[in-house]
Each structure stands twice: as C-alpha cells, then as structure tokens.
Amino acid sequence: MGGFKICIIENCFFGIFLRLRFAIIDKMDFKKIQELINKREYLFSEHGDEERTKDQLTVGEVEQAILSGEVIDERLEDHRGESRLIAGITQSNKLIHVVIGLRFGLPVIVTVYIPSKEKWIYGKIKKR
C-alpha cells in the first residue's frame, strides 16, 4: 500500500477497552486524506476547533469542505511539517478554508476559517 499502513490500538479507559482502527499515512496525499476524513480517522487541533467555533462552523461542515474541496496551497518544506490549504464548499454553500497537516501519522485539521473577501479573490486566490 506504499505510504499507507493500518494501525490498531487498544486502550483501557475506566475499565472499558477501546479498540481503534485507523490508517497511518507517511506522506500527505490529498485523496488518502479525503478517504480518512470520510471515515472520520483524523485529528482536530485545539486551535482549529477554537477557530471553527468562532466562525460558527460544525465539524460536519468542515468535513464537507474537505471532501468537496481542492488544494489551493501547499507547504511541503515547512519546518513545522508539510501542510495543505484546502478551499471547499459545504452543503449549505459556505466557502471554508481548512489547513491540514500531518501529525502522528494522521491528518490533522490545524485551522479552519471563512476566507474574507478583502484577502481572497473567489476564496481561492490570495490578494497581494
């Protein structure tokens, strides 16, 4: 499966055994990330969740934006790790930007926001 592994973790939490099965990716492939988002096998950063809440977006809307979206910027050589900026539309026709990184072998939603018309053209081209 080149760059794609399945991992199973078992954990005991208050006497209840949790068995989690998730895929771990070594490299950031957008189609694989979309597959994992669709299966809800990803992480949400605290900052991303705060920004999501501030813009009154649901987790479902963020997932919809990723699944319908396209990569509009890539930071593959960033010292913090590679990331992608995705622009996507929700079912209610909201345009959302989502930054996804890769941590612990899983896609991580780093931040989420509604792009401002002052900074973005059609939500996909950054104004200079």
Number of C-alpha atoms within 10 A of each C-alpha: 5 7 11 14 12 10 11 9 9 10 11 9 8 6 7 8 10 11 11 11 12 18 20 21 21 15 16 19 13 18 10 17 24 20 13 19 21 14 11 11 18 21 18 15 14 12 13 20 18 13 17 21 14 11 13 12 18 12 13 11 21 22 20 20 23 28 22 14 21 17 16 15 14 14 13 13 9 9 7 11 11 16 21 22 22 23 24 25 20 19 11 8 10 13 21 24 25 25 20 28 24 23 18 10 18 22 27 21 26 22 20 25 20 17 18 11 11 9 13 13 12 11 19 19 11 13 10 5
